[in-house]
Amino acid sequence: MKTKPGILILCTGNSCRSQMAEGFLRAAAGDIVDAYSAGSKPAGHIHPLAMQVMREAGVELSSPQYRSKSWNEFLDKSITTIITVCGAADGACPCFPGQMHRHHWQFDDPAHATGSEAEILAEFRRVRDQIQLVFNAYAAGLREGQYA
């Protein structure tokens, strides 16, 4: 049986962007890759608005597989691809044994949004939609036989 490639999506807190990306990648390509997310300085929780906007998109982040975790948990796992989704994680990203690919796709951090509740929620949705677009396209490329 062939092992699925491991893809680790990194940001700083692992509470918003990397969780959303993991959710979309699992939904779009979980049958062909093992998708994970982690942070350089994990927040210890998933932001409630990230959970809300992902639920609106049909992805549930409240299951036990989704939790804020450190990238140190993955140093002994088979990770072939690292994807950073924030500049801080990109600059501090370690190399993983067996890692073959690295991508950096930066997204705004919706946890830093300001304004009214409606404006902050709109920012979470905007970032979610950008992440969904990028990671669905990435998953489509994986399905066409591109590297992970």
N, C-alpha and C positions, 0 to 999 in steps of 0.2 A: 504494500500500500504506500503510495507516494504521500509524503508529508506536505501539508499546505505551507506556503511561505508565510512567515510572521512579519506583520507590518506594525510598527510602533509609532504612534502619533504623539508628539510631545509639545507641551507648552509649559508655562511657568507653574500655574496653580492647579492644572488638571481639574478645573471646575466648570469651564464653559466650552471654549473652542475645541480643545482636543476631545472632549467628551462627545460633542456634536459630531465631529469628524468620525470618531470611532463608530458612533451609532449609524451614521449614513453608510460608512464603508461595510459594516457588518450586514446592513440591510441589502445593500447592492451587490456584495461579493463575498459574503460570509461562507458561501459554499466552496469557494476556491482559495480564500486566504484566511488566516487568523489575524484579526484586527484587535489591537490593544491601544490604550492611551495611558499616559503618565505625565508627571510634571517634575520639574527640577526642584520646586518648593511647593509640594502639594498643599492645597488649601484645607484638605480634610473633609470637604463636602462638595457636592455638585450644586451649583447655583440654582435656586428654585425657579428662576425665570428661564434658565436653560432647559430645565426639565419641562416647564410649561410649553415653551415654543417647540420643543422636539415632539412632545405629545401631540401638538397640533399638526405636526408633519407625519404622524403615524409611527414615531419611534419612541419607545418607552425607556427612559433612563433610570427608572426607579428599581430595576431588577438588580440582584446582587452582583452581577458581572460589571456593573457600572458603579465605580466608587473612585474617589480621588486617591491616587497612589503615586508613589515615587518611582522614577525610572530605575532606581537601584533594584527593584523587584524583578527586572527583566534582564539583568546582566548575565544570568545563566540560562536564559531562554534562547531558542533559535530565532533570531530576528534578522531578516534579510534586508529589510528596508526601514529607514527612519524618515519620518516626515515631520518637520517642525512647522508649527502654525503661528509662532510668535518670534519676534526678534531676539528676545532674551534667551529663549530655549535654543535658538539656532546658534547663538554665540557660545553657549555653555554645553552644548550637546556632546556627550561622550561617544566614543566609538564602541560598538558592540562586536563581540567575537562572531565572525561569519557574516557581518553586515556587508552587503554588496552595493546597495543603492542609498542615496540620500537626496531628499527633496526639501525645499523650503518654500512654503506657500503661506505668506503672512496675511492674517486677518485682524481687523480691529478687535479689541477686547470689549465686548458689550458690558462687562461688569464695571467698566469705568464710565459708562454712559451717565449723563446728567440731564436734568429737566424734569418734566412731569412724569407721572407713572406711565401715561400713554406714550410719551416720547421715549422713555427707557425701554418699554416693551417693544416699540417699533424698532429700536436699535438692535435688540436681541433677534427680532425676526429678520432684519436686514442681514445681519451677520450669519444667521442660520441659513438663509437662502443662498448666500455666497458660498458657504461651506458645502451645502448640498450640491450646488452646481459643479463645483470643482471635484468633489469626491465621487459624484456619480459619473462624471467624465473619466476620472481615473479608473473607476471600476469597469467602465465600458472598454477602456484600453486594455485592462487586464484580461477581460473576456476575449478580446481579439488576439491574445497571445503575446502582448507586450510584457516586458519584465515587470516585476513587482517593485 
